[in-house]
Amino acid sequence: MLFDTHAHYYSEAFDPDRDEVLSALPAAGVGLVLCPGCDLPTSRQSIDLAERYPHVYAAAGVHPEDALGLPADWLDQVAAMTRHPKVKAIGEIGLDYYWKDNPPRELQQKVFARQLELAAELDLPVIVHDREAHQDCLEVVRAHPEVRGVYHCYSGSLEDAKVLVKLGWMLSFTGVITYKNARKALEVIEWLPMDRIMVETDSPYLTPEPFRGKRNDSGKVHLVAEAIARVKGMDPEEAARITLENGTRFFRIEI
């Protein structure tokens, strides 16, 4: 059984067949899915999906791209959503400096730090998005040593990975590791202890080879686990088992 630890099933890309896709996953070997929010509305949508499907869980949080124009009580709203029994983390949160029209960096950092403080208060893990903001993101994380989390779709260096592992954090990987230019990520995976690895699709994005260019879904997460197994020289079923155990332990999900 596989655990897709990061998939956005509220995306309009799934509007034509969302129920069909989600209902078919257990029979396809995907026993668990975690759907993180990116803002207040999608966090609520994630919870709605978790209520409808036994194998789906949720996270609530504000993505760095959505840090502008938040209501005054935004953090209270996130906190309230975390009280739902199927909300297992605060996320997707972090920093994103890739797009020039993203919210100001200082604001992103403030919103990120506030959510890390909330995670510490509630004893919840966090799901971190870090795009072209590696050093600033790491600085904010290091300022909150009491928080445990996962860097989703890890794209940082081996040196940063070693720092995060020392801090007790997890790293998660997507179909990007099946691409030809994935040398840096594969180097990280080769070094990374297996008990710190999780797998994800980031659906509907980052579709692995040989389906790159098409819509992604959790039924393809096995390709990520198989790529990790090749790097580690292990059986794919063993990689699936270990990453499932890692994910359920990290999110405190009993199966």
C-alpha positions as CSV (number, residue, x, y, z in Angstrom):
1,M,0.0,0.0,0.0
2,L,1.2,3.5,-0.9
3,F,0.6,6.9,0.8
4,D,0.5,9.9,-1.4
5,T,1.3,12.5,1.1
6,H,0.6,15.6,-1.0
7,A,-2.2,15.9,-3.6
8,H,-4.5,18.8,-4.4
9,Y,-7.8,17.2,-5.3
10,Y,-9.9,20.4,-5.0
11,S,-8.1,21.6,-8.1
12,E,-10.4,22.3,-11.0
13,A,-8.3,19.8,-13.0
14,F,-10.3,17.1,-11.2
15,D,-13.8,18.7,-11.7
16,P,-14.7,16.2,-14.5
17,D,-14.0,13.0,-12.6
18,R,-12.9,13.8,-9.0
19,D,-15.1,11.1,-7.4
20,E,-14.1,8.5,-10.0
21,V,-10.4,9.2,-9.4
22,L,-10.6,9.2,-5.6
23,S,-12.9,6.2,-5.3
24,A,-10.6,4.1,-7.4
25,L,-7.4,4.7,-5.4
26,P,-7.6,2.0,-2.7
27,A,-8.1,-0.7,-5.3
28,A,-5.1,0.7,-7.2
29,G,-2.9,0.2,-4.1
30,V,-3.0,3.8,-2.8
31,G,-4.4,3.4,0.6
32,L,-3.9,7.0,1.9
33,V,-3.9,10.5,0.5
34,L,-3.3,13.8,2.2
35,C,-4.8,16.9,0.6
36,P,-3.2,20.2,1.8
37,G,-4.9,23.5,1.5
38,C,-3.3,26.6,-0.1
39,D,-5.6,29.2,1.4
40,L,-8.7,29.4,3.6
41,P,-11.2,28.2,1.0
42,T,-9.1,25.3,-0.3
43,S,-8.3,24.2,3.2
44,R,-12.0,23.9,3.8
45,Q,-12.4,22.0,0.5
46,S,-9.6,19.6,1.6
47,I,-11.6,18.9,4.8
48,D,-14.8,18.4,2.8
49,L,-12.9,15.8,0.7
50,A,-11.5,14.1,3.8
51,E,-15.1,13.8,5.2
52,R,-16.3,12.2,2.0
53,Y,-13.5,9.6,1.5
54,P,-12.2,7.4,4.3
55,H,-8.7,7.2,2.8
56,V,-8.3,11.0,2.4
57,Y,-6.9,13.3,5.1
58,A,-6.4,17.0,5.1
59,A,-4.1,19.9,6.1
60,A,-5.0,23.5,6.6
61,G,-2.8,26.5,5.9
62,V,-1.9,29.5,3.8
63,H,0.5,29.1,0.9
64,P,3.1,31.9,0.3
65,E,1.4,32.9,-3.0
66,D,-1.8,33.5,-1.0
67,A,-0.3,35.6,1.8
68,L,-1.6,38.9,0.5
69,G,-5.0,40.3,1.5
70,L,-5.7,37.8,4.3
71,P,-8.6,38.7,6.8
72,A,-7.6,39.9,10.2
73,D,-8.6,36.5,11.8
74,W,-7.0,34.3,9.2
75,L,-4.8,32.5,11.7
76,D,-7.8,31.9,14.0
77,Q,-9.6,30.3,11.0
78,V,-6.6,28.0,10.3
79,A,-6.5,27.1,14.0
80,A,-10.2,26.3,14.0
81,M,-9.9,24.0,11.0
82,T,-7.1,22.1,12.7
83,R,-9.6,20.9,15.3
84,H,-11.2,18.7,12.7
85,P,-10.1,15.0,13.4
86,K,-9.0,14.4,9.9
87,V,-6.8,17.5,9.7
88,K,-3.3,16.2,10.4
89,A,-1.0,19.1,9.6
90,I,-0.7,22.8,8.9
91,G,0.1,23.3,5.3
92,E,0.9,24.0,2.6
93,I,3.0,26.9,4.0
94,G,6.4,28.4,3.3
95,L,8.2,30.8,0.9
96,D,8.1,31.2,-2.9
97,Y,10.4,33.7,-4.6
98,Y,10.0,32.3,-8.1
99,W,7.3,34.6,-9.4
100,K,8.0,38.3,-9.5
101,D,4.3,39.2,-8.7
102,N,4.2,37.0,-5.6
103,P,3.5,38.8,-2.2
104,P,6.4,40.7,-0.8
105,R,9.1,38.5,0.7
106,E,8.8,40.1,4.2
107,L,5.1,39.4,4.2
108,Q,5.6,35.8,3.1
109,Q,8.1,35.3,5.9
110,K,5.7,36.8,8.5
111,V,2.8,34.6,7.4
112,F,5.1,31.5,7.4
113,A,6.5,32.3,10.9
114,R,3.0,32.8,12.3
115,Q,1.9,29.4,11.1
116,L,5.0,27.7,12.5
117,E,4.2,29.3,15.8
118,L,0.7,28.0,15.6
119,A,2.0,24.5,14.8
120,A,4.2,24.6,17.9
121,E,1.3,25.7,20.0
122,L,-1.0,22.9,18.7
123,D,1.8,20.2,18.4
124,L,1.0,19.7,14.7
125,P,3.5,19.0,11.9
126,V,3.9,21.4,9.0
127,I,4.1,20.9,5.2
128,V,6.6,23.4,3.8
129,H,6.7,24.8,0.2
130,D,10.2,26.2,-0.6
131,R,10.7,27.5,-4.1
132,E,13.8,29.6,-4.9
133,A,13.9,30.7,-1.3
134,H,16.1,28.0,0.2
135,Q,18.2,30.1,2.6
136,D,15.4,32.3,3.9
137,C,13.1,29.3,4.3
138,L,15.8,27.4,6.3
139,E,16.4,30.4,8.5
140,V,12.7,30.6,9.4
141,V,12.6,26.9,10.1
142,R,15.7,27.0,12.3
143,A,14.1,29.8,14.3
144,H,11.4,27.4,15.3
145,P,13.3,24.3,16.5
146,E,10.2,23.0,18.4
147,V,8.4,22.4,15.1
148,R,8.6,19.2,13.1
149,G,7.8,19.2,9.4
150,V,8.3,18.0,5.9
151,Y,9.8,19.8,2.9
152,H,7.4,18.8,0.1
153,C,8.8,18.3,-3.4
154,Y,12.3,18.8,-2.0
155,S,14.5,20.8,-4.4
156,G,17.3,22.0,-2.1
157,S,20.9,21.0,-1.8
158,L,22.4,18.0,-0.1
159,E,23.9,20.4,2.5
160,D,20.5,21.8,3.4
161,A,19.1,18.3,3.5
162,K,21.7,17.3,6.1
163,V,20.7,20.4,8.2
164,L,17.0,19.5,8.0
165,V,17.6,15.8,8.9
166,K,19.6,17.0,11.9
167,L,16.6,19.2,12.9
168,G,14.4,16.1,12.7
169,W,12.6,17.0,9.5
170,M,11.3,14.8,6.7
171,L,11.8,15.3,2.9
172,S,9.2,14.3,0.3
173,F,9.7,13.7,-3.4
174,T,7.5,13.9,-6.5
175,G,7.6,12.7,-10.0
176,V,10.3,15.3,-10.7
177,I,12.8,12.7,-9.6
178,T,12.0,10.7,-12.7
179,Y,13.0,13.6,-15.0
180,K,16.4,13.6,-16.8
181,N,17.6,16.7,-15.0
182,A,16.9,15.3,-11.5
183,R,20.6,14.7,-10.6
184,K,20.6,16.9,-7.5
185,A,17.5,15.3,-6.0
186,L,18.8,11.8,-6.7
187,E,22.0,12.7,-4.9
188,V,20.0,13.8,-1.9
189,I,17.9,10.6,-2.0
190,E,21.1,8.4,-2.2
191,W,22.4,10.0,1.1
192,L,19.0,10.4,2.9
193,P,18.1,7.8,5.5
194,M,15.0,5.9,4.4
195,D,13.1,6.8,7.6
196,R,13.2,10.4,6.5
197,I,11.6,9.9,3.0
198,M,8.0,10.4,2.0
199,V,6.5,10.1,-1.5
200,E,3.9,12.4,-3.1
201,T,2.5,13.4,-6.5
202,D,1.6,17.0,-5.9
203,S,-1.4,16.2,-8.2
204,P,-2.4,17.5,-10.6
205,Y,1.1,18.8,-11.2
206,L,4.6,17.3,-11.7
207,T,3.5,14.1,-13.4
208,P,6.2,11.5,-13.5
209,E,7.7,9.9,-16.6
210,P,6.5,8.4,-18.8
211,F,3.3,10.4,-18.4
212,R,4.9,13.9,-18.1
213,G,2.7,16.5,-19.7
214,K,-0.6,14.8,-18.6
215,R,-2.6,15.4,-15.5
216,N,-1.2,13.8,-12.5
217,D,-3.1,11.7,-9.9
218,S,-2.2,9.5,-6.9
219,G,-2.4,6.4,-9.0
220,K,1.1,7.4,-10.3
221,V,2.8,7.7,-6.9
222,H,4.2,4.2,-7.3
223,L,6.5,5.6,-10.0
224,V,8.0,7.9,-7.4
225,A,8.5,5.1,-4.9
226,E,10.0,2.9,-7.7
227,A,12.5,5.7,-8.6
228,I,13.6,5.9,-4.9
229,A,13.9,2.1,-4.8
230,R,16.3,2.2,-7.8
231,V,18.5,4.8,-6.2
232,K,18.5,2.8,-2.9
233,G,19.0,-0.6,-4.5
234,M,15.9,-2.0,-2.8
235,D,12.7,-3.7,-3.8
236,P,9.9,-1.3,-4.8
237,E,7.5,-3.0,-2.3
238,E,10.0,-2.3,0.5
239,A,10.2,1.3,-0.5
240,A,6.4,1.6,-0.5
241,R,6.2,-0.1,2.9
242,I,8.8,2.2,4.5
243,T,7.4,5.4,3.0
244,L,3.9,4.4,4.1
245,E,5.2,3.9,7.7
246,N,7.0,7.2,7.5
247,G,3.9,9.0,6.4
248,T,1.6,7.5,8.9
249,R,4.0,8.1,11.8
250,F,4.6,11.7,10.7
251,F,0.9,12.6,10.3
252,R,-0.1,10.4,13.3
253,I,-2.6,8.3,11.2
254,E,-3.5,4.9,12.5
255,I,-4.2,2.2,9.9
